[in-house]
Amino acid sequence: MFVSESELDDSCDEYDEFDDADSAEDTGGMAVLYVCAGGGCQNKNSKKIRVRLKELVKERGLEDRIRVKKTECLGMCGRGPIVKLTLGNLIFMRVRPKKAEAILDAAEKALCTKLASGE
């Protein structure tokens, strides 16, 4: 399941603070998938999701276009594990390792959209 940032409710203040800090990071035009490493998400196997996403990025030869990183708690523990895609402002909730391919597909699509728009 995923939602855009605009669909999130106001209970995600911690997420908003992270997003402000994240926007300052220079990603060099790459798509970045942030996998929550907060306690709640770790207890729900977020590390397996991060590892699977990294495997898929490598398998698809996308290391120069898509980065997978762990991040601090995104403040949505009840909806975790959480994966945030910087391009397209997508947030994936209740992620399982078997959904990693669909998440990477969304990242590739967002990257292609960005490149096509000339941004």
FENPERA-V614600 format. One record per residue. N is the residue number from 1. RES is the residue in three letters. SS is DSSP state (helix for helix, strand for strand, loop for the rest). D_CENTER is the distance of its C-alpha to the mean C-alpha in whole Angstrom. Layout:
BEGIN
N	RES	SS	D_CENTER
N	RES	SS	D_CENTER
END
This chain:
BEGIN
1	MET	loop	12
2	PHE	strand	10
3	VAL	strand	12
4	SER	strand	12
5	GLU	helix	12
6	SER	helix	16
7	GLU	helix	16
8	LEU	loop	15
9	ASP	loop	18
10	ASP	loop	20
11	SER	loop	19
12	CYS	loop	16
13	ASP	helix	18
14	GLU	helix	16
15	TYR	helix	12
16	ASP	helix	14
17	GLU	helix	16
18	PHE	helix	13
19	ASP	helix	12
20	ASP	helix	15
21	ALA	helix	15
22	ASP	helix	12
23	SER	helix	13
24	ALA	loop	16
25	GLU	loop	15
26	ASP	loop	16
27	THR	loop	13
28	GLY	loop	16
29	GLY	loop	15
30	MET	loop	12
31	ALA	strand	9
32	VAL	strand	6
33	LEU	strand	3
34	TYR	strand	4
35	VAL	strand	6
36	CYS	strand	8
37	ALA	loop	12
38	GLY	loop	14
39	GLY	helix	17
40	GLY	helix	16
41	CYS	helix	13
42	GLN	helix	15
43	ASN	helix	18
44	LYS	loop	16
45	ASN	loop	15
46	SER	helix	11
47	LYS	helix	13
48	LYS	helix	14
49	ILE	helix	11
50	ARG	helix	10
51	VAL	helix	13
52	ARG	helix	13
53	LEU	helix	10
54	LYS	helix	12
55	GLU	helix	15
56	LEU	helix	14
57	VAL	helix	13
58	LYS	helix	17
59	GLU	helix	18
60	ARG	loop	17
61	GLY	loop	18
62	LEU	loop	15
63	GLU	loop	15
64	ASP	loop	17
65	ARG	loop	14
66	ILE	strand	11
67	ARG	strand	10
68	VAL	strand	8
69	LYS	strand	8
70	LYS	strand	9
71	THR	strand	9
72	GLU	loop	12
73	CYS	loop	12
74	LEU	loop	11
75	GLY	loop	14
76	MET	loop	13
77	CYS	helix	15
78	GLY	helix	17
79	ARG	helix	14
80	GLY	loop	12
81	PRO	loop	10
82	ILE	loop	7
83	VAL	strand	4
84	LYS	strand	2
85	LEU	strand	3
86	THR	loop	7
87	LEU	helix	9
88	GLY	helix	10
89	ASN	helix	9
90	LEU	strand	7
91	ILE	strand	6
92	PHE	strand	7
93	MET	loop	10
94	ARG	loop	12
95	VAL	loop	10
96	ARG	loop	13
97	PRO	helix	13
98	LYS	helix	15
99	LYS	helix	12
100	ALA	helix	10
101	GLU	helix	13
102	ALA	helix	12
103	ILE	helix	8
104	LEU	helix	9
105	ASP	helix	12
106	ALA	helix	10
107	ALA	helix	9
108	GLU	helix	12
109	LYS	helix	14
110	ALA	helix	12
111	LEU	helix	13
112	CYS	helix	16
113	THR	helix	17
114	LYS	helix	16
115	LEU	helix	19
116	ALA	helix	21
117	SER	helix	21
118	GLY	loop	22
119	GLU	loop	20
END
